[in-house]
Amino acid sequence: MDTSCDIATRHCIPCEGGIAPLSDDAAQSLLQTLAGWSLTDGKIDKTYRFANHYETMAFVNAVAWISHREDHHPELTVGYADCRVRYWTHAINGLSENDFICAVKVERLLAR
């Protein structure tokens, strides 16, 4: 079953806390659908590399659009030709399905 296709069609559900973070097994299962993403300290992240600053900023703006649409915001670390995207759900201090929904949508920005 291709979970990334299923999760990419979903939208984030507002999370104000009061729910448990995803279990390690559930997070690892969802992580398998995201090439190049890592799970560290309850956060998922990936660094994207680009040819120049213009391409990097175009990517950052596209990620910002996803964040706005989903109302779920990553931590971005932006360099000249790279951008690290890191997701976790602050309200539960861990991972939720929202983090993976957004990560899949970010991945699809660069799908060929």
C-alpha positions, 0 to 999 in steps of 0.5 A: 500500500502506498501510504504517501498517496493516501496521506498527500490527499489529506489536510491538516487538522488543527492540533491544540494539544491534548492528544498523544504524539504518534508512536515510534512505530507509526512515525517510522512507518510513515517515515518510510514513505519519505525519501531522504527524511530523517527522524531525530528527537521527535522531529522529521527533517530533510535538507534540500539542495539547489543550484543557487539562491534564487531556486532556494528562495522559490522553494522556501516560498512554495513551502510557505504556501503549503504552510499557509494552506495547511496552517501547519508550519515547519522550521526552515533553515535557509542558506544560499543554496540549501534549505532544511525543513523540519516538522514537529507538532509544537502543541504535543511536543512530538509528531502528528499526522500533520507533520507527515501530510506537510512533508509529503506535500513538500516532497511533491514540489520537486517530484519529476 
